[in-house]
Amino acid sequence: MWREARAQFFKMATTSGQVRRAKGAYERMKGEAIELQLECGEYAARARAAGGDFFTARRRVLEANRQQEKLGILRDEIRLLAQQSEM
């Protein structure tokens, strides 16, 4: 059975037209792949930039939360001192 398959494989003939069509399809696919690679590179660059913006914003929010916490502590201390001075 494998000998038959092998013999049929070697009997196959490829015409020059088939080669040209295959080469044309290859070149089209190659061009499409290059375009897709460029698009993906641009998308990745935008994603990296957006990621950087996200982490910058996150850091600012965390800093603002810490500052708010500090202000809350100071407010509580001021209230306590105000209450103590009224007594």
PDB file of N, CA, C and O in Angstrom, chain B, residues numbered from 101:
ATOM      1  N   MET B 101       0.817  -1.185   0.000  1.00  0.00           N
ATOM      2  CA  MET B 101       0.000   0.000   0.000  1.00  0.00           C
ATOM      3  C   MET B 101       0.867   1.258   0.000  1.00  0.00           C
ATOM      4  O   MET B 101       0.629   2.174  -0.788  1.00  0.00           O
ATOM      5  N   TRP B 102       1.867   1.308   0.876  1.00  0.00           N
ATOM      6  CA  TRP B 102       2.712   2.495   0.903  1.00  0.00           C
ATOM      7  C   TRP B 102       3.525   2.626  -0.362  1.00  0.00           C
ATOM      8  O   TRP B 102       3.877   3.731  -0.777  1.00  0.00           O
ATOM      9  N   ARG B 103       3.824   1.488  -0.979  1.00  0.00           N
ATOM     10  CA  ARG B 103       4.573   1.547  -2.239  1.00  0.00           C
ATOM     11  C   ARG B 103       3.711   2.203  -3.325  1.00  0.00           C
ATOM     12  O   ARG B 103       4.212   2.952  -4.164  1.00  0.00           O
ATOM     13  N   GLU B 104       2.412   1.909  -3.292  1.00  0.00           N
ATOM     14  CA  GLU B 104       1.501   2.533  -4.260  1.00  0.00           C
ATOM     15  C   GLU B 104       1.448   4.042  -4.040  1.00  0.00           C
ATOM     16  O   GLU B 104       1.534   4.824  -4.987  1.00  0.00           O
ATOM     17  N   ALA B 105       1.308   4.435  -2.784  1.00  0.00           N
ATOM     18  CA  ALA B 105       1.244   5.861  -2.461  1.00  0.00           C
ATOM     19  C   ALA B 105       2.538   6.549  -2.873  1.00  0.00           C
ATOM     20  O   ALA B 105       2.522   7.660  -3.403  1.00  0.00           O
ATOM     21  N   ARG B 106       3.646   5.884  -2.625  1.00  0.00           N
ATOM     22  CA  ARG B 106       4.949   6.452  -2.995  1.00  0.00           C
ATOM     23  C   ARG B 106       5.062   6.584  -4.505  1.00  0.00           C
ATOM     24  O   ARG B 106       5.536   7.603  -5.008  1.00  0.00           O
ATOM     25  N   ALA B 107       4.640   5.586  -5.210  1.00  0.00           N
ATOM     26  CA  ALA B 107       4.704   5.597  -6.676  1.00  0.00           C
ATOM     27  C   ALA B 107       3.803   6.704  -7.231  1.00  0.00           C
ATOM     28  O   ALA B 107       4.191   7.408  -8.164  1.00  0.00           O
ATOM     29  N   GLN B 108       2.594   6.862  -6.658  1.00  0.00           N
ATOM     30  CA  GLN B 108       1.694   7.918  -7.116  1.00  0.00           C
ATOM     31  C   GLN B 108       2.287   9.300  -6.833  1.00  0.00           C
ATOM     32  O   GLN B 108       2.149  10.226  -7.632  1.00  0.00           O
ATOM     33  N   PHE B 109       2.946   9.419  -5.685  1.00  0.00           N
ATOM     34  CA  PHE B 109       3.569  10.702  -5.344  1.00  0.00           C
ATOM     35  C   PHE B 109       4.614  11.078  -6.388  1.00  0.00           C
ATOM     36  O   PHE B 109       4.662  12.220  -6.845  1.00  0.00           O
ATOM     37  N   PHE B 110       5.439  10.127  -6.758  1.00  0.00           N
ATOM     38  CA  PHE B 110       6.490  10.430  -7.723  1.00  0.00           C
ATOM     39  C   PHE B 110       5.965  10.583  -9.155  1.00  0.00           C
ATOM     40  O   PHE B 110       6.662  11.130 -10.009  1.00  0.00           O
ATOM     41  N   LYS B 111       4.750  10.108  -9.425  1.00  0.00           N
ATOM     42  CA  LYS B 111       4.147  10.276 -10.738  1.00  0.00           C
ATOM     43  C   LYS B 111       3.511  11.658 -10.901  1.00  0.00           C
ATOM     44  O   LYS B 111       3.204  12.075 -12.018  1.00  0.00           O
ATOM     45  N   MET B 112       3.316  12.358  -9.801  1.00  0.00           N
ATOM     46  CA  MET B 112       2.663  13.668  -9.879  1.00  0.00           C
ATOM     47  C   MET B 112       3.504  14.616 -10.719  1.00  0.00           C
ATOM     48  O   MET B 112       4.734  14.612 -10.674  1.00  0.00           O
ATOM     49  N   ALA B 113       2.797  15.419 -11.476  1.00  0.00           N
ATOM     50  CA  ALA B 113       3.479  16.405 -12.309  1.00  0.00           C
ATOM     51  C   ALA B 113       2.901  17.783 -11.979  1.00  0.00           C
ATOM     52  O   ALA B 113       1.695  17.944 -11.793  1.00  0.00           O
ATOM     53  N   THR B 114       3.774  18.744 -11.913  1.00  0.00           N
ATOM     54  CA  THR B 114       3.356  20.111 -11.627  1.00  0.00           C
ATOM     55  C   THR B 114       3.634  20.944 -12.863  1.00  0.00           C
ATOM     56  O   THR B 114       4.747  20.952 -13.391  1.00  0.00           O
ATOM     57  N   THR B 115       2.599  21.650 -13.318  1.00  0.00           N
ATOM     58  CA  THR B 115       2.770  22.476 -14.514  1.00  0.00           C
ATOM     59  C   THR B 115       3.326  23.836 -14.120  1.00  0.00           C
ATOM     60  O   THR B 115       3.280  24.225 -12.953  1.00  0.00           O
ATOM     61  N   SER B 116       3.844  24.542 -15.093  1.00  0.00           N
ATOM     62  CA  SER B 116       4.392  25.875 -14.807  1.00  0.00           C
ATOM     63  C   SER B 116       3.282  26.828 -14.379  1.00  0.00           C
ATOM     64  O   SER B 116       3.518  27.739 -13.585  1.00  0.00           O
ATOM     65  N   GLY B 117       2.065  26.622 -14.902  1.00  0.00           N
ATOM     66  CA  GLY B 117       0.925  27.446 -14.497  1.00  0.00           C
ATOM     67  C   GLY B 117       0.598  27.246 -13.019  1.00  0.00           C
ATOM     68  O   GLY B 117       0.308  28.201 -12.298  1.00  0.00           O
ATOM     69  N   GLN B 118       0.650  25.991 -12.585  1.00  0.00           N
ATOM     70  CA  GLN B 118       0.407  25.704 -11.169  1.00  0.00           C
ATOM     71  C   GLN B 118       1.480  26.355 -10.288  1.00  0.00           C
ATOM     72  O   GLN B 118       1.185  26.879  -9.214  1.00  0.00           O
ATOM     73  N   VAL B 119       2.702  26.311 -10.756  1.00  0.00           N
ATOM     74  CA  VAL B 119       3.811  26.921 -10.007  1.00  0.00           C
ATOM     75  C   VAL B 119       3.610  28.429  -9.919  1.00  0.00           C
ATOM     76  O   VAL B 119       3.786  29.018  -8.853  1.00  0.00           O
ATOM     77  N   ARG B 120       3.240  29.061 -11.044  1.00  0.00           N
ATOM     78  CA  ARG B 120       3.002  30.513 -11.029  1.00  0.00           C
ATOM     79  C   ARG B 120       1.861  30.888 -10.090  1.00  0.00           C
ATOM     80  O   ARG B 120       1.962  31.848  -9.327  1.00  0.00           O
ATOM     81  N   ARG B 121       0.761  30.109 -10.155  1.00  0.00           N
ATOM     82  CA  ARG B 121      -0.375  30.393  -9.263  1.00  0.00           C
ATOM     83  C   ARG B 121       0.036  30.230  -7.794  1.00  0.00           C
ATOM     84  O   ARG B 121      -0.310  31.052  -6.946  1.00  0.00           O
ATOM     85  N   ALA B 122       0.767  29.174  -7.515  1.00  0.00           N
ATOM     86  CA  ALA B 122       1.212  28.940  -6.145  1.00  0.00           C
ATOM     87  C   ALA B 122       2.151  30.058  -5.688  1.00  0.00           C
ATOM     88  O   ALA B 122       2.068  30.523  -4.550  1.00  0.00           O
ATOM     89  N   LYS B 123       3.043  30.485  -6.583  1.00  0.00           N
ATOM     90  CA  LYS B 123       3.977  31.548  -6.244  1.00  0.00           C
ATOM     91  C   LYS B 123       3.229  32.870  -6.022  1.00  0.00           C
ATOM     92  O   LYS B 123       3.549  33.626  -5.105  1.00  0.00           O
ATOM     93  N   GLY B 124       2.217  33.143  -6.883  1.00  0.00           N
ATOM     94  CA  GLY B 124       1.405  34.345  -6.721  1.00  0.00           C
ATOM     95  C   GLY B 124       0.658  34.333  -5.392  1.00  0.00           C
ATOM     96  O   GLY B 124       0.609  35.344  -4.691  1.00  0.00           O
ATOM     97  N   ALA B 125       0.075  33.181  -5.048  1.00  0.00           N
ATOM     98  CA  ALA B 125      -0.637  33.054  -3.772  1.00  0.00           C
ATOM     99  C   ALA B 125       0.336  33.255  -2.610  1.00  0.00           C
ATOM    100  O   ALA B 125       0.009  33.911  -1.621  1.00  0.00           O
ATOM    101  N   TYR B 126       1.530  32.686  -2.742  1.00  0.00           N
ATOM    102  CA  TYR B 126       2.547  32.838  -1.701  1.00  0.00           C
ATOM    103  C   TYR B 126       2.915  34.311  -1.522  1.00  0.00           C
ATOM    104  O   TYR B 126       2.997  34.798  -0.395  1.00  0.00           O
ATOM    105  N   GLU B 127       3.135  35.018  -2.629  1.00  0.00           N
ATOM    106  CA  GLU B 127       3.521  36.428  -2.551  1.00  0.00           C
ATOM    107  C   GLU B 127       2.395  37.270  -1.937  1.00  0.00           C
ATOM    108  O   GLU B 127       2.662  38.166  -1.137  1.00  0.00           O
ATOM    109  N   ARG B 128       1.120  36.983  -2.311  1.00  0.00           N
ATOM    110  CA  ARG B 128      -0.009  37.706  -1.709  1.00  0.00           C
ATOM    111  C   ARG B 128      -0.071  37.455  -0.202  1.00  0.00           C
ATOM    112  O   ARG B 128      -0.242  38.379   0.593  1.00  0.00           O
ATOM    113  N   MET B 129       0.071  36.199   0.162  1.00  0.00           N
ATOM    114  CA  MET B 129       0.020  35.850   1.583  1.00  0.00           C
ATOM    115  C   MET B 129       1.190  36.483   2.338  1.00  0.00           C
ATOM    116  O   MET B 129       1.043  36.916   3.481  1.00  0.00           O
ATOM    117  N   LYS B 130       2.331  36.529   1.697  1.00  0.00           N
ATOM    118  CA  LYS B 130       3.510  37.140   2.314  1.00  0.00           C
ATOM    119  C   LYS B 130       3.260  38.632   2.555  1.00  0.00           C
ATOM    120  O   LYS B 130       3.582  39.153   3.622  1.00  0.00           O
ATOM    121  N   GLY B 131       2.682  39.318   1.556  1.00  0.00           N
ATOM    122  CA  GLY B 131       2.350  40.738   1.707  1.00  0.00           C
ATOM    123  C   GLY B 131       1.329  40.966   2.805  1.00  0.00           C
ATOM    124  O   GLY B 131       1.464  41.889   3.609  1.00  0.00           O
ATOM    125  N   GLU B 132       0.290  40.107   2.837  1.00  0.00           N
ATOM    126  CA  GLU B 132      -0.731  40.223   3.880  1.00  0.00           C
ATOM    127  C   GLU B 132      -0.118  40.009   5.256  1.00  0.00           C
ATOM    128  O   GLU B 132      -0.477  40.694   6.213  1.00  0.00           O
ATOM    129  N   ALA B 133       0.803  39.059   5.355  1.00  0.00           N
ATOM    130  CA  ALA B 133       1.453  38.780   6.637  1.00  0.00           C
ATOM    131  C   ALA B 133       2.288  39.971   7.100  1.00  0.00           C
ATOM    132  O   ALA B 133       2.313  40.291   8.289  1.00  0.00           O
ATOM    133  N   ILE B 134       2.966  40.622   6.169  1.00  0.00           N
ATOM    134  CA  ILE B 134       3.767  41.802   6.513  1.00  0.00           C
ATOM    135  C   ILE B 134       2.859  42.919   7.003  1.00  0.00           C
ATOM    136  O   ILE B 134       3.162  43.568   8.004  1.00  0.00           O
ATOM    137  N   GLU B 135       1.730  43.154   6.298  1.00  0.00           N
ATOM    138  CA  GLU B 135       0.782  44.189   6.717  1.00  0.00           C
ATOM    139  C   GLU B 135       0.217  43.880   8.095  1.00  0.00           C
ATOM    140  O   GLU B 135       0.113  44.764   8.944  1.00  0.00           O
ATOM    141  N   LEU B 136      -0.145  42.625   8.311  1.00  0.00           N
ATOM    142  CA  LEU B 136      -0.701  42.214   9.598  1.00  0.00           C
ATOM    143  C   LEU B 136       0.332  42.391  10.713  1.00  0.00           C
ATOM    144  O   LEU B 136      -0.002  42.812  11.820  1.00  0.00           O
ATOM    145  N   GLN B 137       1.574  42.067  10.408  1.00  0.00           N
ATOM    146  CA  GLN B 137       2.640  42.232  11.395  1.00  0.00           C
ATOM    147  C   GLN B 137       2.811  43.705  11.756  1.00  0.00           C
ATOM    148  O   GLN B 137       2.993  44.033  12.928  1.00  0.00           O
ATOM    149  N   LEU B 138       2.754  44.595  10.769  1.00  0.00           N
ATOM    150  CA  LEU B 138       2.866  46.026  11.034  1.00  0.00           C
ATOM    151  C   LEU B 138       1.687  46.526  11.867  1.00  0.00           C
ATOM    152  O   LEU B 138       1.867  47.294  12.813  1.00  0.00           O
ATOM    153  N   GLU B 139       0.470  46.081  11.505  1.00  0.00           N
ATOM    154  CA  GLU B 139      -0.716  46.468  12.269  1.00  0.00           C
ATOM    155  C   GLU B 139      -0.612  46.000  13.713  1.00  0.00           C
ATOM    156  O   GLU B 139      -0.933  46.741  14.642  1.00  0.00           O
ATOM    157  N   CYS B 140      -0.163  44.772  13.891  1.00  0.00           N
ATOM    158  CA  CYS B 140      -0.012  44.227  15.245  1.00  0.00           C
ATOM    159  C   CYS B 140       1.049  45.000  16.027  1.00  0.00           C
ATOM    160  O   CYS B 140       0.893  45.228  17.227  1.00  0.00           O
ATOM    161  N   GLY B 141       2.114  45.398  15.361  1.00  0.00           N
ATOM    162  CA  GLY B 141       3.152  46.188  16.018  1.00  0.00           C
ATOM    163  C   GLY B 141       2.612  47.530  16.475  1.00  0.00           C
ATOM    164  O   GLY B 141       2.917  47.986  17.577  1.00  0.00           O
ATOM    165  N   GLU B 142       1.800  48.170  15.618  1.00  0.00           N
ATOM    166  CA  GLU B 142       1.189  49.442  15.999  1.00  0.00           C
ATOM    167  C   GLU B 142       0.217  49.251  17.155  1.00  0.00           C
ATOM    168  O   GLU B 142       0.187  50.054  18.087  1.00  0.00           O
ATOM    169  N   TYR B 143      -0.570  48.195  17.094  1.00  0.00           N
ATOM    170  CA  TYR B 143      -1.519  47.902  18.172  1.00  0.00           C
ATOM    171  C   TYR B 143      -0.782  47.654  19.483  1.00  0.00           C
ATOM    172  O   TYR B 143      -1.198  48.136  20.537  1.00  0.00           O
ATOM    173  N   ALA B 144       0.312  46.903  19.413  1.00  0.00           N
ATOM    174  CA  ALA B 144       1.101  46.620  20.616  1.00  0.00           C
ATOM    175  C   ALA B 144       1.697  47.912  21.188  1.00  0.00           C
ATOM    176  O   ALA B 144       1.739  48.091  22.405  1.00  0.00           O
ATOM    177  N   ALA B 145       2.152  48.801  20.317  1.00  0.00           N
ATOM    178  CA  ALA B 145       2.711  50.079  20.797  1.00  0.00           C
ATOM    179  C   ALA B 145       1.637  50.899  21.496  1.00  0.00           C
ATOM    180  O   ALA B 145       1.889  51.488  22.547  1.00  0.00           O
ATOM    181  N   ARG B 146       0.418  50.941  20.906  1.00  0.00           N
ATOM    182  CA  ARG B 146      -0.685  51.669  21.560  1.00  0.00           C
ATOM    183  C   ARG B 146      -1.041  51.025  22.896  1.00  0.00           C
ATOM    184  O   ARG B 146      -1.321  51.722  23.871  1.00  0.00           O
ATOM    185  N   ALA B 147      -1.029  49.697  22.939  1.00  0.00           N
ATOM    186  CA  ALA B 147      -1.358  48.993  24.180  1.00  0.00           C
ATOM    187  C   ALA B 147      -0.307  49.277  25.251  1.00  0.00           C
ATOM    188  O   ALA B 147      -0.647  49.464  26.419  1.00  0.00           O
ATOM    189  N   ARG B 148       0.972  49.310  24.859  1.00  0.00           N
ATOM    190  CA  ARG B 148       2.040  49.626  25.831  1.00  0.00           C
ATOM    191  C   ARG B 148       1.861  51.038  26.361  1.00  0.00           C
ATOM    192  O   ARG B 148       2.007  51.278  27.559  1.00  0.00           O
ATOM    193  N   ALA B 149       1.544  51.979  25.467  1.00  0.00           N
ATOM    194  CA  ALA B 149       1.346  53.371  25.893  1.00  0.00           C
ATOM    195  C   ALA B 149       0.145  53.476  26.825  1.00  0.00           C
ATOM    196  O   ALA B 149       0.200  54.160  27.847  1.00  0.00           O
ATOM    197  N   ALA B 150      -0.938  52.795  26.468  1.00  0.00           N
ATOM    198  CA  ALA B 150      -2.130  52.817  27.323  1.00  0.00           C
ATOM    199  C   ALA B 150      -1.831  52.170  28.667  1.00  0.00           C
ATOM    200  O   ALA B 150      -2.312  52.628  29.703  1.00  0.00           O
ATOM    201  N   GLY B 151      -1.042  51.116  28.649  1.00  0.00           N
ATOM    202  CA  GLY B 151      -0.655  50.455  29.898  1.00  0.00           C
ATOM    203  C   GLY B 151       0.146  51.396  30.775  1.00  0.00           C
ATOM    204  O   GLY B 151      -0.043  51.442  31.991  1.00  0.00           O
ATOM    205  N   GLY B 152       1.043  52.147  30.152  1.00  0.00           N
ATOM    206  CA  GLY B 152       1.830  53.129  30.910  1.00  0.00           C
ATOM    207  C   GLY B 152       0.937  54.193  31.511  1.00  0.00           C
ATOM    208  O   GLY B 152       1.116  54.581  32.665  1.00  0.00           O
ATOM    209  N   ASP B 153      -0.032  54.670  30.729  1.00  0.00           N
ATOM    210  CA  ASP B 153      -0.986  55.666  31.235  1.00  0.00           C
ATOM    211  C   ASP B 153      -1.781  55.093  32.393  1.00  0.00           C
ATOM    212  O   ASP B 153      -2.019  55.778  33.388  1.00  0.00           O
ATOM    213  N   PHE B 154      -2.193  53.834  32.267  1.00  0.00           N
ATOM    214  CA  PHE B 154      -2.967  53.196  33.332  1.00  0.00           C
ATOM    215  C   PHE B 154      -2.166  53.169  34.627  1.00  0.00           C
ATOM    216  O   PHE B 154      -2.686  53.522  35.686  1.00  0.00           O
ATOM    217  N   PHE B 155      -0.914  52.756  34.552  1.00  0.00           N
ATOM    218  CA  PHE B 155      -0.120  52.640  35.775  1.00  0.00           C
ATOM    219  C   PHE B 155       0.220  54.008  36.360  1.00  0.00           C
ATOM    220  O   PHE B 155       0.329  54.152  37.578  1.00  0.00           O
ATOM    221  N   THR B 156       0.386  55.007  35.504  1.00  0.00           N
ATOM    222  CA  THR B 156       0.598  56.372  36.001  1.00  0.00           C
ATOM    223  C   THR B 156      -0.645  56.847  36.741  1.00  0.00           C
ATOM    224  O   THR B 156      -0.543  57.407  37.833  1.00  0.00           O
ATOM    225  N   ALA B 157      -1.817  56.626  36.152  1.00  0.00           N
ATOM    226  CA  ALA B 157      -3.075  57.033  36.794  1.00  0.00           C
ATOM    227  C   ALA B 157      -3.279  56.269  38.097  1.00  0.00           C
ATOM    228  O   ALA B 157      -3.713  56.839  39.099  1.00  0.00           O
ATOM    229  N   ARG B 158      -2.968  54.989  38.078  1.00  0.00           N
ATOM    230  CA  ARG B 158      -3.124  54.182  39.301  1.00  0.00           C
ATOM    231  C   ARG B 158      -2.225  54.704  40.411  1.00  0.00           C
ATOM    232  O   ARG B 158      -2.650  54.807  41.562  1.00  0.00           O
ATOM    233  N   ARG B 159      -0.987  55.034  40.069  1.00  0.00           N
ATOM    234  CA  ARG B 159      -0.060  55.569  41.070  1.00  0.00           C
ATOM    235  C   ARG B 159      -0.591  56.887  41.637  1.00  0.00           C
ATOM    236  O   ARG B 159      -0.502  57.130  42.841  1.00  0.00           O
ATOM    237  N   ARG B 160      -1.146  57.738  40.765  1.00  0.00           N
ATOM    238  CA  ARG B 160      -1.698  59.017  41.231  1.00  0.00           C
ATOM    239  C   ARG B 160      -2.891  58.801  42.157  1.00  0.00           C
ATOM    240  O   ARG B 160      -3.034  59.498  43.162  1.00  0.00           O
ATOM    241  N   VAL B 161      -3.738  57.843  41.824  1.00  0.00           N
ATOM    242  CA  VAL B 161      -4.886  57.547  42.688  1.00  0.00           C
ATOM    243  C   VAL B 161      -4.414  57.060  44.052  1.00  0.00           C
ATOM    244  O   VAL B 161      -4.937  57.486  45.081  1.00  0.00           O
ATOM    245  N   LEU B 162      -3.436  56.177  44.062  1.00  0.00           N
ATOM    246  CA  LEU B 162      -2.911  55.681  45.338  1.00  0.00           C
ATOM    247  C   LEU B 162      -2.298  56.815  46.161  1.00  0.00           C
ATOM    248  O   LEU B 162      -2.485  56.875  47.376  1.00  0.00           O
ATOM    249  N   GLU B 163      -1.566  57.714  45.496  1.00  0.00           N
ATOM    250  CA  GLU B 163      -0.997  58.863  46.197  1.00  0.00           C
ATOM    251  C   GLU B 163      -2.102  59.758  46.752  1.00  0.00           C
ATOM    252  O   GLU B 163      -2.004  60.244  47.879  1.00  0.00           O
ATOM    253  N   ALA B 164      -3.157  59.977  45.957  1.00  0.00           N
ATOM    254  CA  ALA B 164      -4.278  60.805  46.408  1.00  0.00           C
ATOM    255  C   ALA B 164      -4.974  60.147  47.602  1.00  0.00           C
ATOM    256  O   ALA B 164      -5.362  60.829  48.550  1.00  0.00           O
ATOM    257  N   ASN B 165      -5.128  58.839  47.556  1.00  0.00           N
ATOM    258  CA  ASN B 165      -5.741  58.128  48.689  1.00  0.00           C
ATOM    259  C   ASN B 165      -4.900  58.269  49.954  1.00  0.00           C
ATOM    260  O   ASN B 165      -5.441  58.472  51.041  1.00  0.00           O
ATOM    261  N   ARG B 166      -3.584  58.162  49.817  1.00  0.00           N
ATOM    262  CA  ARG B 166      -2.687  58.336  50.976  1.00  0.00           C
ATOM    263  C   ARG B 166      -2.803  59.753  51.524  1.00  0.00           C
ATOM    264  O   ARG B 166      -2.858  59.964  52.736  1.00  0.00           O
ATOM    265  N   GLN B 167      -2.839  60.720  50.610  1.00  0.00           N
ATOM    266  CA  GLN B 167      -2.960  62.119  51.031  1.00  0.00           C
ATOM    267  C   GLN B 167      -4.297  62.342  51.749  1.00  0.00           C
ATOM    268  O   GLN B 167      -4.357  63.039  52.761  1.00  0.00           O
ATOM    269  N   GLN B 168      -5.356  61.748  51.220  1.00  0.00           N
ATOM    270  CA  GLN B 168      -6.680  61.868  51.839  1.00  0.00           C
ATOM    271  C   GLN B 168      -6.666  61.247  53.232  1.00  0.00           C
ATOM    272  O   GLN B 168      -7.267  61.782  54.164  1.00  0.00           O
ATOM    273  N   GLU B 169      -5.983  60.128  53.366  1.00  0.00           N
ATOM    274  CA  GLU B 169      -5.875  59.475  54.672  1.00  0.00           C
ATOM    275  C   GLU B 169      -5.126  60.367  55.661  1.00  0.00           C
ATOM    276  O   GLU B 169      -5.528  60.494  56.817  1.00  0.00           O
ATOM    277  N   LYS B 170      -4.043  60.978  55.205  1.00  0.00           N
ATOM    278  CA  LYS B 170      -3.282  61.896  56.062  1.00  0.00           C
ATOM    279  C   LYS B 170      -4.152  63.078  56.489  1.00  0.00           C
ATOM    280  O   LYS B 170      -4.135  63.494  57.647  1.00  0.00           O
ATOM    281  N   LEU B 171      -4.916  63.611  55.522  1.00  0.00           N
ATOM    282  CA  LEU B 171      -5.795  64.745  55.845  1.00  0.00           C
ATOM    283  C   LEU B 171      -6.871  64.328  56.846  1.00  0.00           C
ATOM    284  O   LEU B 171      -7.228  65.108  57.729  1.00  0.00           O
ATOM    285  N   GLY B 172      -7.385  63.122  56.718  1.00  0.00           N
ATOM    286  CA  GLY B 172      -8.376  62.611  57.669  1.00  0.00           C
ATOM    287  C   GLY B 172      -7.799  62.519  59.073  1.00  0.00           C
ATOM    288  O   GLY B 172      -8.468  62.869  60.046  1.00  0.00           O
ATOM    289  N   ILE B 173      -6.566  62.052  59.182  1.00  0.00           N
ATOM    290  CA  ILE B 173      -5.906  61.955  60.494  1.00  0.00           C
ATOM    291  C   ILE B 173      -5.709  63.350  61.067  1.00  0.00           C
ATOM    292  O   ILE B 173      -5.981  63.574  62.247  1.00  0.00           O
ATOM    293  N   LEU B 174      -5.239  64.290  60.253  1.00  0.00           N
ATOM    294  CA  LEU B 174      -5.043  65.670  60.728  1.00  0.00           C
ATOM    295  C   LEU B 174      -6.368  66.290  61.160  1.00  0.00           C
ATOM    296  O   LEU B 174      -6.427  66.964  62.188  1.00  0.00           O
ATOM    297  N   ARG B 175      -7.431  66.072  60.389  1.00  0.00           N
ATOM    298  CA  ARG B 175      -8.761  66.591  60.731  1.00  0.00           C
ATOM    299  C   ARG B 175      -9.213  66.057  62.086  1.00  0.00           C
ATOM    300  O   ARG B 175      -9.737  66.807  62.910  1.00  0.00           O
ATOM    301  N   ASP B 176      -9.010  64.765  62.315  1.00  0.00           N
ATOM    302  CA  ASP B 176      -9.399  64.163  63.593  1.00  0.00           C
ATOM    303  C   ASP B 176      -8.596  64.747  64.742  1.00  0.00           C
ATOM    304  O   ASP B 176      -9.136  64.988  65.821  1.00  0.00           O
ATOM    305  N   GLU B 177      -7.305  64.977  64.515  1.00  0.00           N
ATOM    306  CA  GLU B 177      -6.464  65.576  65.565  1.00  0.00           C
ATOM    307  C   GLU B 177      -6.903  67.006  65.865  1.00  0.00           C
ATOM    308  O   GLU B 177      -6.935  67.419  67.024  1.00  0.00           O
ATOM    309  N   ILE B 178      -7.241  67.762  64.816  1.00  0.00           N
ATOM    310  CA  ILE B 178      -7.698  69.152  65.003  1.00  0.00           C
ATOM    311  C   ILE B 178      -9.005  69.153  65.793  1.00  0.00           C
ATOM    312  O   ILE B 178      -9.164  69.962  66.708  1.00  0.00           O
ATOM    313  N   ARG B 179      -9.931  68.276  65.466  1.00  0.00           N
ATOM    314  CA  ARG B 179     -11.188  68.184  66.209  1.00  0.00           C
ATOM    315  C   ARG B 179     -10.932  67.859  67.673  1.00  0.00           C
ATOM    316  O   ARG B 179     -11.519  68.468  68.567  1.00  0.00           O
ATOM    317  N   LEU B 180     -10.051  66.895  67.907  1.00  0.00           N
ATOM    318  CA  LEU B 180      -9.747  66.500  69.282  1.00  0.00           C
ATOM    319  C   LEU B 180      -9.140  67.662  70.052  1.00  0.00           C
ATOM    320  O   LEU B 180      -9.506  67.902  71.202  1.00  0.00           O
ATOM    321  N   LEU B 181      -8.211  68.389  69.425  1.00  0.00           N
ATOM    322  CA  LEU B 181      -7.596  69.542  70.087  1.00  0.00           C
ATOM    323  C   LEU B 181      -8.623  70.634  70.337  1.00  0.00           C
ATOM    324  O   LEU B 181      -8.596  71.285  71.381  1.00  0.00           O
ATOM    325  N   ALA B 182      -9.546  70.844  69.370  1.00  0.00           N
ATOM    326  CA  ALA B 182     -10.588  71.867  69.520  1.00  0.00           C
ATOM    327  C   ALA B 182     -11.524  71.496  70.681  1.00  0.00           C
ATOM    328  O   ALA B 182     -11.950  72.359  71.449  1.00  0.00           O
ATOM    329  N   GLN B 183     -11.830  70.214  70.792  1.00  0.00           N
ATOM    330  CA  GLN B 183     -12.717  69.767  71.876  1.00  0.00           C
ATOM    331  C   GLN B 183     -12.005  69.928  73.231  1.00  0.00           C
ATOM    332  O   GLN B 183     -12.625  70.314  74.222  1.00  0.00           O
ATOM    333  N   GLN B 184     -10.726  69.633  73.260  1.00  0.00           N
ATOM    334  CA  GLN B 184      -9.967  69.731  74.509  1.00  0.00           C
ATOM    335  C   GLN B 184      -9.823  71.185  74.935  1.00  0.00           C
ATOM    336  O   GLN B 184      -9.846  71.480  76.130  1.00  0.00           O
ATOM    337  N   SER B 185      -9.676  72.093  73.987  1.00  0.00           N
ATOM    338  CA  SER B 185      -9.521  73.503  74.336  1.00  0.00           C
ATOM    339  C   SER B 185     -10.843  74.121  74.797  1.00  0.00           C
ATOM    340  O   SER B 185     -10.829  75.101  75.541  1.00  0.00           O
ATOM    341  N   GLU B 186     -12.001  73.562  74.365  1.00  0.00           N
ATOM    342  CA  GLU B 186     -13.298  74.060  74.772  1.00  0.00           C
ATOM    343  C   GLU B 186     -13.634  73.627  76.191  1.00  0.00           C
ATOM    344  O   GLU B 186     -14.455  74.269  76.846  1.00  0.00           O
ATOM    345  N   MET B 187     -13.041  72.591  76.667  1.00  0.00           N
ATOM    346  CA  MET B 187     -13.370  72.092  78.006  1.00  0.00           C
ATOM    347  C   MET B 187     -12.655  72.829  79.068  1.00  0.00           C
ATOM    348  O   MET B 187     -12.825  72.529  80.250  1.00  0.00           O
TER     349      MET B 187
END
